[in-house]
Amino acid sequence: MTSPASGSAGITPRKAIGWTIAFMLLGLSVSSSVMVLVALARYGSVVDGLHRISTPGPEQILVAGISQLLGFSFATWLIGFRVLRLDRADLRLAPPRIGLKGLAIGLTVGAAAAGVALLGSVLLARSHWTPDTGGVSDYIIQVVKTVAVLAPAALSEEIMVRCLPLVLVAAALGRGAALLLIAGLVFALFHSLNPGVTPLGIGNIALAGIFLGLAFYAPGGLWTAFGAHLGWNSTLAALDAPVSGLPFAIPLFDYSAGEPAWLSGGRFGPEGGLMGTLAITAALLWTWRWARKEML
């Protein structure tokens, strides 16, 4: 593996953990403040508004995603750029030409992995689709809206977990430990309260976090990881499958997970089943081979 980036050289484990905790607390504080303002502006009441926008659904995902994006972008700027004096290269914020290519490849890999997980579920667990109301135009409009809702959430999670925290812990403990502890374990813990979560689902989300961490170290950096994250989530949602336990109302057809649930993922979606494990593992191995030249 390469030596730590120049801006993060000399980071001790104590400093890495301390700054990561400070980053998380600051990001969560700002995110929470933004959510309070949204609740007050939209519903005229903080308590009622927070209850409404905390109910699982598209509004909750969008508001939480935008709030987290603002909160953790600010925390990255303040702690990463201003206090620790890291630069864009340290945080793997690739320039547009490289970033756009990484984004496109990430989207492709994430979407392909989601498609493989669903195909395996159909072939081996008898998952299936049935006709639903709405036409093709309704379907396209709803998918565009759904992707627009999912995008801020995916980007905010990448900035929250696989940007500054991953860089700091990797500088102190090495990239392998950082991938396991930050990209995998912390990412899974943030999803541990999702509706219908199972032990296998938590394990798969941790595995997906490591996959996205490897994407972060691939050409394109943060934008590659964002693309892979969005590609996976959007493909599942566009095919009417739950995303980490969260269902989406997509017209034209309905997806029904087959049995056994440990194979298909059941109500949690493919991330809760063995088909998801195999698909994510395949994507992880491919991404590791792609990113290896930058990591050696």
C-alpha positions, 0 to 999 in steps of 0.5 A: 500500500502507498504511504499516507498522503502528505497532508495526513502524514503523522496522524496517530491513532489517537488523533485519527479517532479524536478527529473522526469523533469530532467530525461525526459530532459536528456533522450530526449537529449541523445535519440535525439543525438543518432538519429542525429548520426544514421541519419548522419551515414546512410544517410550522412545528418542530415536533410535528415536523420532525415526526413527519419527516422521520417517518420512513419514505421518500420525504424522509430519505430526501430531507435526511440526505440533503441535511446530512450532505450539508452537515458533513460537507461543512464538517469536511471543509472545517476539519479536513481543509481548514484545521487539518490542512488536507487538500483535495487529493488527500480526500480523493476528490478527483478533478472533473475529467477523472471524477466523471469517468469514475462516476460512470464506472461506479454507476455501472458496477453498482447497477450490475451488482444489483441486477445480478442479485435480483436475477439470482433471486428470481432464478433460485428463490422464485422472486417475481414481478407482477403487473401494476397500474401505470404506463411506461411514462409514469414509470420513467417519471417515477424512476427519475424522481426516485433517483433524485431522492436517492442521490443526496442520501448516497453522496452524503453517506459517502462523505460521512463514512468514506471520505475524511474518516476513512482517510484519517484512520487509514493514515493511522492504522493502514487502509486494510484496517480502515476499510474494515472498521470505518467503511464496513463496520461504521457503515453497517451500524448506521443502517442497523435500525433500518426497517426489517434489518436482519443479521445477514442484512447487517453483514451484507451492508458491512460487505457493501461498505468495504466494496464502496471503500475500495471504490473510493480508492479506485480511479475517480475517488469519492465520485466512483464510490458515490456512483457505485452506491447510487447505481446499486440503490437506484437499480433496486428501486427502479425494479421495485425491490426494497433498498435496505428495508425501505420500499419504493412505490414504482408503477408498471410492475410490483416485485415480490421476494421469493422464499426462503428469505435468507436467499432472496432477502425478503422484505429487507430487499436483496441486501438481506439475502445470500444472493446479495452477498454473492453479488456484492462479493463479486463487485468487491473483488472486481473493484479490488483488482481495478483499484489495486494499482493505486493501492500498491 
